[in-house]
Amino acid sequence: MKASEPFITQWQSPSNIALVKYWGKKGFQLPSNASISFTLDACHTTTRLAATPGDLHLSIRVNGKEQPSFLPKIEQFFKHISELFPALKNFNYSIDTSNTFPHSSGIASSASGMSALALCVVDLLADLNEESFSPELASNLARIGSGSACRSVYGGLAEWGKHANFTGSSDEYAIPFTGYDEVFNSFHDDILIVHEGSKSVSSTVGHSLLNGHAFATQRFEEAEKNMSRMKAILHSGDLDDFVDLVEREALMLHALMMTSTPSFILMKPETVAIIDAIRADRIEKGHHICFTLDAGANVHMLYPEKDAHYANELITSKLVDYCENGRYIRDRIGRGPKRIHA
C-alpha cells in the first residue's frame, strides 16, 4: 500500500444454515455448544472495503445508502480486532455492502456480512505484512463480529466449537467438514419467505436469554450428542436419519425461545402451516424433503437433487400461498466466499 493511496478489496461471502444449532454464548463470542452448517450459494453479501491512511473512522453504505444504524456493530467489531492488530487503528474505512436477501429476517445476514468484512480485513492485514492470508484467521475475526459468521468462510459444510469427535475443532474459529457422502454435494435449500421484516427479538438478545434457562444444561448435552450423530449421518448419507435430526434440532431451537424468560415466539402461523405441509407430503410421497429454521419465521426446505421435482411441485401447489408476497429463494449448498475484482 502506498501512503497516499487507499487499499481496496472486495469479497462475496455466503450465508449458512445450521443443521445442529448454535444457541447460547460463553466468554466473548464463544459458543456454548458446537454446531455444523451448510454453506449456501445464492444468499450472499458483497462487501467492498476501502482503507485510507488516517485516524480510525468508519462509514458504511448498505445497498448504496448510508446506514448510520449499522455503525455501532461495525465500530465494536473494529474496536475488538484493532486490539489484536493495532495497525488497523491507522485507517479511515469506507464500507459498501449489499445483500441478495432480506436482512434480519431469519436468514443469517450477519453471517454473510461479517464473514465478507472479515475476509476484506484479512486482505488488508496481509498487505500490511501483519499476517498471512488464511481462512482460519478470517474465521476467527468473523466470529468476533458474529458467531455464525465464522462458518461462512468455508464452502460445503463447516463445524464450529470444540468437540471431542471433530479433530482440530475450536471455539475460536470454524473448520471445514470434509469426507461427507456425495448425496449432500447437490443438496438444495429453498427458503420460504414467511416474513421479510426484522425479527421481534434479535439473535443477540435470544442468545443471552439462554443464561439461566431452565433447559440450558440439557440442551448443551443434547447438542453434544447430536453433533456426533450428525457426523455419522453426513458420512453415511442416511437421509432418513438426516431428516429426523435436522427437524428435531430446528424445533428444539424454537422451543428454547418459547421457554426462556421472557419467552418469545418467532414462528408465524404460516411457518407452522409450511412445516405441516412438508411433513404430510413426505408421508404421502416418500421423499426426503425436510425443514429447518434459523432464528426467524422463514422456513429452509432442504432436499437432495433426486427429490427436486417433488419440491418444485410442493412449493408451487401449496407452499407459495404461505409466503409473503409469494416470495421464496432457490438456493443450494455452495462453494464458499470468493474475492471479487474491486
Helices and strands as residue ranges (DSSP letters): E 7-20, E 25-26, E 30-31, E 35-53, E 57-62, E 65-66, G 68-70, H 71-84, G 86-90, E 91-99, H 109-127, H 135-145, G 147-153, E 157-160, E 174-177, G 182-186, E 188-192, H 203-208, H 216-236, H 239-258, H 269-285, E 290-293, E 299-303, G 305-307, H 308-317, G 319-322, G 324-326, E 328-332, E 338-339
